[in-house]
Amino acid sequence: MQRIFEFDGFRLDPNVPSLSRGAELINIPPKALEILSVLIANAGQVVRKDDLLSLVWPNTAVEEGNLAVHVISLRKALRQHGNGDSQIETVPKRGYRFTARVETGLKSGSAAAGGAPALFRLAEHYLNQNNPSGYRRAGATFQKIVEIDPLNARARAGLADSLLMRFFLEIFAARKDSDSA
């Protein structure tokens, strides 16, 4: 069983990771989703900035400004897709607190009713970004679906598409480099 979090009409699945409201998948960078996961798991409590930095960027030197940028993007997305409220409170000189009431639910780890469609939406979102990072993320997400359901033809086709697009981009980049040399 895997945990999911629901608050103010939003649903955070840290296992995918994805944030949605109803059927809408909300576009949030992966590091911002990790920050949101930590804040929600500690809802009502102050999470120190240093703790967030070490949990989200382990073994990496990251400036506090990066954290602030991601928190700002989270606030913007939550306001834009929610009721206009900000669920993330800044506690000066200490950290951040998630203020919304959070309900924790469980879903089955294998082909959960809401899991596969959410994973497909996420993978297709990454695929549509049409860049190397998006193709890499799409491939990893389609791979998760194949691990859940090895006979899923749609997931296998998506995985193949993402791998082919990465391959073609690498060939194009190599040709471009050799032409400029």
N, C-alpha and C positions, 0 to 999 in steps of 0.2 A: 504494500500500500504506500502511496506517495501523498505528501501533503500539498494542498492548494489553499490559497488565502483569498477571501472575499471581503471587500470593503466598499461602501458607497456605490454599489453597482458595478464595481470593477472585480476582475478575477485575475489573480497572479498565480501562474503556474511556474514555480522556480525550477522545475525539472526540465521544462522545454527549452529555455525560459521564454515566457510570453506574458504580456498583459493585454487583457481584452475587456471590453464593456459590451455586453450582449454578444452579438455576432461579429462585432468590429474588432479587428486586431490593431492595437495601437503601436505605432512605430516608435520604439525607444531603443537607443543603443544598448548592446549587451552589458556593458559596465554599469550603466544607469539601472538596468534591471537587477543586477547583482546588489547595488546599493539599496534599491527599493526592497529587495528580499531581506537584507539584513535589518533594515529599519522596521519592516512589518513583523519580522520574527521577534523583534524586541519592542513591539508597539507599546506606547505609553512611557517608555524608559528613554533616557538620554543615552545615545550611542556616541561615544567620543570620536572625534575626527580621526585621531590616530588609529583607533580600532577599525574604523571603516577603511582607512587606507591600507592597513595590514591585511584585512580580510578580502578586500576586493582586488588589491594589487600585491599579492604575497611575493616576497623576495624581489621587489622592484622599487626603485626610488622614484616616488611620484610626489609632485608638489601639491600642496593643499588646494591650490587653484583649480586643479583638475577635478577634485571632488566637488568644489563649489559649482563648476560649470555643469557637471552631471546633475547635481541637485536642482539647479535652475531649470534644466531641460525636463526633469521629472515634474517639477511644480507646474511648468507651462503645459505639459501634456495632460496632467491630472485636471487642471483648471479647464483646459480646452475641451476635453472629452467628458468631464464630469459636470458637477453643478456649480462650478466656479470657485469652489473652496480649495484651499491649499491644505493638504493633509500632513505636510512636512513643516515642522516648526524648527527655526534656528534657535538654539540656546547659546547666547553669546559666550565666547571663549571656552566653550565646552564641546558642543557637537550638535546633533540633530535628534529630534523626537518625532515619531510618527503618531499623529493625534487621532486618526479615525478609529472607529470601532472595527476590529478585525474578527472575522469568523474563520476558523480553520476547518477544512474538510479533508476527506481522504478520497483518493481514487485508486483504482487497481493499477498496478504497474504494467500489466499486459493488456494492450489494446483497449484501454479505457474508453468508454463511450465518447467522452469529449476530447480525449487525448489525440487520436489520429487526425481528426479534422483540424484541430489547433496546430498540430505539427505540419500538416499540409499547407495551411495558410501561411505559417512562418517560413517554410521552405520556399514556397512560391514567391513570397515577398522578397526573400533574399535573391532568388533567381532573377527576378524582375529588376534588380538593381543594376544588372549588366556591368559588373566590374569584378575583378579577381576576388576581392574579399567576399562579395555577395555569392559568387559561385562556390567558393570554399565553404561558406556557412550553409548554403543550400545543400551541398553534397553531404555535409555532416548531419544535417537535419533529416534528409532523405534516408541516410544510413541508419539513423535511429528508428525510423519507421520500418525499414526492412528488418532490423533486429527484432522489433515487436511482432511484425507479421511478414515472415520470409516469403510468402507467396503473393504479396501485394504488388501487382504489375505496375500500378500507377507510381508507387514509390521507387520501384526499380527503374522505370523510364525516367523519372525525375533525377535520380542519381546519375544515370547515364548522360542525360542532358547537361547536368552541372559539370560532370567530368569532361565531356566533349568541349564545352565552352571554355573551360580552363585550359585545355589542350590547345584549342585554336588561338586563344589569347597569347599563350606562351610562344607559339609559332610566329604569330604576327609580331610580337615584341622582338623576337630573335631576328626576324627578317628586317625589321625597322632598324635595329642596332647595326646589322651587317651593311645595310644600304647607306647609313650615315657614316660608316668608317672608311 
